[in-house]
């Protein structure tokens, strides 16, 4: 899929400093074959990591990619357990963040082959805009992967780390496409943050995928949205719009902590 990524990006106007977000497992498609697909030695040759670094350097962009990593242990049958990983590379080609999917999709048997990650992270994305202050062209981005979208507490943990945007790579099936769109908009509204959500298209032996990649503002406005065809969507965003909205409507100030369930109400 490396060549396909290059071909798609060649067809759009990409400026130095842009953020490029790729789907979950973009290199292999969604697969449980951890031993075959793991990117890093000793199982793999690091080809995907090298591709992402080279792509970022050549295009002078931040690239939010994905790969399969080995968790370092085996399951009860002796099979290698994987980590579903987002890898973020800066314009110099160096890795600036890694995030391992916290919530493997147990309904789809992902949890039988992949371990869950243990940490929410953020990374800085700074566009190169001459004459503008850092706060006008920098965002702290929190990565998430596909099924993570159903767990708002992960996104709130990102907010507590300073997240101003979320970048999500996914293999979200057509059967639940309406959930995909609704949850993305909800995550943007409740955290007053941009969401950059990228989904795959096409079919595999088990599922059809609806695409529907979209960029959503901190107010929940859909800025751009793809259909179910293979394509690149792009949007220009204004970090100051997010800051202004948080200032005008500071809902986060009303958060309450330590609230616990009360006694059950008798039927």
N, C-alpha and C positions, 0 to 999 in steps of 0.2 A: 504493500500500500504506500510505500514511500514515494514512488513515482506518481501515484494518483494525487497525493497531497501536493506535490510540487506543481503538477499540471493545474490543479484547481487554484492554487495561489498565484500562478502566473497570469491567470485571467482576471485578477482584480488589482486595484491600486493599493499597494501597501507602502506606508511611509515608515521611515526609521522611527523606532520608539513605539510602534503599534504593539498590541497584544494579540497573539494568535492562539486560539483555543481549539483543540482537536478533541474528537469523541473518545470515550472510554475504549481502551484496547484498540485504538485506531490501527495499530500495526498488524494485528492478527484477526480482528473481529473477535466477538465474545467467545471465549474458549475455555474449557476446563483442562486442557492439556498443558499443565504447568511445566512438567519436565521438558516438553518440546518447545514451549514458548518463552520460558524464563529468559530474560535478556542478559543478565549479568553472569560472568564466569562463576563457578565452573560449568554451569549448565548451558549458558549462552555465550555469545561473542561480544555482547554489548552493542549490537548494531543499531538498535532503536535509540539508545542513549546518545550514540555518536551522531545519528541522523538528526536528532533534536538539537544537539549542540551546533552542528554545522548549519542547520536551517536558521537558527537564531543569529549566528555570526554573519552569514551571507546577507540576510535580510535586515540585520541590525534591529531586531525586534525581541521582545520577550515572548517565548513560546511555552504554552501550557499544554504539554503532551501527556502521553500515557504509555505504560508498559506493564508486563507481568514480571514480578520478582519472586524469588523463592523465600519462604518464611524462615528457612533454616532448620526445619524439622519435618518429620513424616507423620502420616496418619496411621491408624491402626493396621491398615493393609500394607504399609510400607511405601505408599505413594507420596511424592513430594507435595507439600502444602505450599500454596502460593499466597502472594499479596497482590491485590489489584491496586496499582500505584499510579498516581499522577506525578509527573516529573516536570518541574518548571525551570526553564533555562533562560538566563539573561542575554542581552545583546552581545556580550563578550563570549558567549558559548559556555559559560560556567553555570553549573546547577545552583539555583538560589533557594529551592525548596523541594521537598518531597512530601507527599501525603498518601498514606495507605488507607484505602476505603474502610471506614469504621464499621459499616453495616453490610456484610455480604448478604446477598438476596437468598434467604433460606427457602422461600417458596419456590424459587427456580433452581434449588440445589447448589447454588454458588457456595454456601457455607460448608458444603461437604468437601470442597476442593481448595478454598481460600480461607485464611484466617482474617479476622478483623483487625484493623489498625487500632492504635491506642491514643492517638494525639490529633487534635485539631491544630492547624497551623495557619499562618498568613504569610504573604510575601508582598514586597513593594513593587508596584508597576508605575514607572515614571515615563511618561511620554516626553519627547523632545520638542518643546515649543519655545521658540526664541522669544525673549522678552517677557515671559510669564513666570510668576513666583512658583516655588515648588508646590505649595498647597493647591495651586490652580491646575496642575498637570500631573499630580501623583495620587494614586489610590492604594490602600492596603487591601489586598485581595485574599479571600479565604477559599481554598479549593474544596470541592466536594465531588462525589462520584455517584451518579445514577440513583440507586435506592436510598442513599443518604438523604435525598430530597424529602423523604417522608418523615424525617426526624427533625422537627424544628429546634430541638434542644442543641443539636450540633451547630446549627446556624447562629443560635444565640451565644454559644461558646465562642464562635468566631467573632461575633460583635464585641464580646468582652476582651478579645485580643486586639481590637481596633479595626475590625473589618469594615470597609466602606463599599465593598463589592464582593460578589461570590462568582466563581467560575466553576461550571459544572460540565463534565463530560459524561455522556450516557450512551447506553444501548437500551432505550426505552421502547417497549413494543407498541404496535398500533392499537392493540386491544385496550390499552389504558392511556391512550394519547390525551384524553380529556383531563386525566389526573395530572399528567406532565405539565400542561399549560397552567392549570389552576394552582398547582403547588408552587411553580416558579413565581407566579405573580404574588402569591401569598407570602413567600419568603422575602420578596422585595419590599412589600408593604410593611410587614411586621418588623423588619430590621432597618427600614428606611435606607436601603442600599441598592446599588445596581446589581443585576443578575445577568451574567453571560452564560447561557445554557446551550450546549451543543449536543445534538442527538444524531445517531447514525440513520441511514436509510437502507432500503433493500431488504433482502431475506437471508436467513440461514436455514438449515434443515428443520428448525423448530419453530421459528417465529418470523413475523414481518415487522419491520420497523418504520415508523411514521415520519421520521425527520422532525420538522417543526421546531428547529433551532430558533432561539429568540433572544433579544436583548431587552431588558425591562429597566425602567428608571426607578429611582428611590421612592417615587410616588405610586409605583405599580403600573405606569404607562408602558405599553408595548411600543418600543422604538423601532424595531424591525423584526420580521418574522419570516421564516422559510416555510415552504410547503414540503411535500414528500419527495421532491426530486433532489438529486445530488447537486449541491451548490455551496457557494460561500456567501454568508450574509455579513455585512459590516455596518457599523454605526459609529457616528461621532458622538462622544459624550462630554458633558461638562461637569467635572468634579464639584465646581462651585454651586451648581444647582442642587446637588446632594447636601452640601453644607448648609445652604440657605433653607432647604426644606426641614432639615433637622433642627435648625434654629427657630423656624416659624412654628413648627408643630413638634415639640420635643417630647414625644410620647415615651421615650426611653427613660425619662426622669421619673415616671410614675410606676416603674417596675417595683415589685415587692419581692423580697427574698425571705426564705425560711417559712413560707406558707405550707402547711401540712394538711393532709386529709383529716376531716373531722369524723365523728362517729357516724356510722351508717344510719340513715333514716328508716325507721320501721316501715314495712310495707303496709 
